[in-house]
Amino acid sequence: MKEKIDLLCSEIESKINSVSTKKELNDLKVEYLGKKGIITELQSGIKDASDKKEYGSEVNRARTTFNDNFDKKSAEIELEELNKKLESENIDISLPALDIPVGSPNILENIIEEVEEVFMSMGYDVVDGPEIEEDKYNFELLNIPKGHPARDAQDTFYIEDENILLRSQTSPVQAREMLKAGGDKPIRMICPGKTYRRDADDATHSHQFMQIEGLLVDKNISLSDLKGTFDVIAKKLFGENCETRFRPSYYQFTEPSVETDISCFVCKGKGCSLCKNTGWITVSGAGMVHPNVLKNCGYDPKVWSGFAFGFGAERLAMLKYGINDIRTFYQTDLRESKAFDRRDV
Ligand code: DAH
């Protein structure tokens, strides 16, 4: 019996040694330890053995030999597979990196972000309003009733009927914000967004453009608050030496109304083609919110007062970056946007 098991053990060792895959190894397990396996059959022969004790321990020796060799080989194969995998996934760090093209925000996005940062630092909220607007908000609540001649300059695109339009200005957001606040809370907001007019496109006109509206409502607000606020934003955008001035103007939703000018940063006030020899450049319309507008939007003009302003975003960007054709903003030319990208990329 002992010689028979010695022979079996060396057969097991050499067979296990000769395999190189998990499958082959498992096939051997079936061959020796499966239901009809060699060792299993030997085990069942115990009933006919003369010395059952010796027989049993010899069969166990064969089983242990199989299991020990099996475990050893199994670990070897696993290690080999892992090494192969690591080798095949090896990264060659000397290869040049893939060139992934990176985009850039539109120039208008840059200027709007810059203006937002200044106003947010003064406690303003940045809000949104609908581009498809009702006549009521775009005109009527802003003191521009149907048939008012001021509507001519703001002719726009109408949708379905004359009461639904593409907003011709961001000023309707003033009315929306006042109505939302309910007439008893101060408001400080700016609203950048797209606006539309029935204009033929050329170097300085576009049927779609962007404005940055601002509104402050509180108690005891005066024109000097507007002047101080305008001064801050002008200096932030155009430099500490930028001077500001107001000129009387007329808007239906402000009284008094002004045009806000900055000193010409090209000629420093001496006169040049940019400032049309005046030394000043107009950058926004503004004024004290008209009492009718406050009333229309639920604020008592005897208690509350406020100022409002509207910048043309394209105009600001054209001045700041020296761009002379408004169409530059809409052509999504990456060379242009990248040149004025404020992000650190
Ligand atoms: N909405 C005006 C326009 O499109 C600009 C404007 C002027 C806005 C005066 C204002 C303002 O808020 O007070 O021409």
Boltz pocket constraint, residues with backbone or C-beta under 6 A from the ligand:
constraints:
  - pocket:
      binder: B
      contacts: [[A, 168], [A, 169], [A, 170], [A, 171], [A, 213], [A, 214], [A, 251], [A, 253], [A, 254], [A, 258], [A, 284], [A, 285], [A, 286], [A, 287], [A, 307], [A, 308], [A, 309], [A, 310], [A, 311]]
      max_distance: 6.0
